[in-house]
Amino acid sequence: MGWHVRYIDQALKHELLSQEWATEEEALEDAWNLAQQDGIEITAIEGPDEETVPMEDVQAWFDHRIKKEAGPS
């Protein structure tokens, strides 16, 4: 079993599960891409053996990604 992103699509008013990813990093990247869409809310990133990434860690990863894309100040 691999990694999945759980998210809510506000347009569908339904929680969905992403495709399976081999690594946590791939799941975080997928979560980032999903979060860039209007009406998408990430609710969890889940891995093998019921492992989950705390939402604080997901937000920290997102914040780092934003800084990385912004480039040097």
Residue pairs with C-beta under 8 A, 6 or more apart in sequence:
1 20
1 47
1 48
1 49
2 20
2 21
2 22
2 23
2 47
2 48
3 20
3 21
3 22
3 23
3 24
3 26
3 27
3 45
3 46
3 47
3 48
4 17
4 18
4 19
4 20
4 21
4 27
4 45
4 46
4 47
5 17
5 18
5 21
5 27
5 30
5 31
5 34
5 42
5 44
5 45
6 15
6 16
6 17
6 18
6 42
6 43
6 44
6 45
6 46
7 15
7 16
7 18
7 31
7 34
7 35
7 40
7 41
7 42
7 43
8 14
8 15
8 16
8 40
8 41
8 43
9 16
9 39
9 40
10 39
10 40
10 41
11 39
15 43
18 27
18 30
18 31
18 34
19 30
21 27
21 30
24 45
24 47
24 53
27 45
27 47
27 53
28 45
28 53
28 58
28 61
31 42
31 45
31 58
32 61
32 62
32 65
34 40
34 42
35 41
35 42
35 62
42 55
42 58
44 52
44 53
44 55
45 52
45 53
45 58
46 52
46 53
47 53
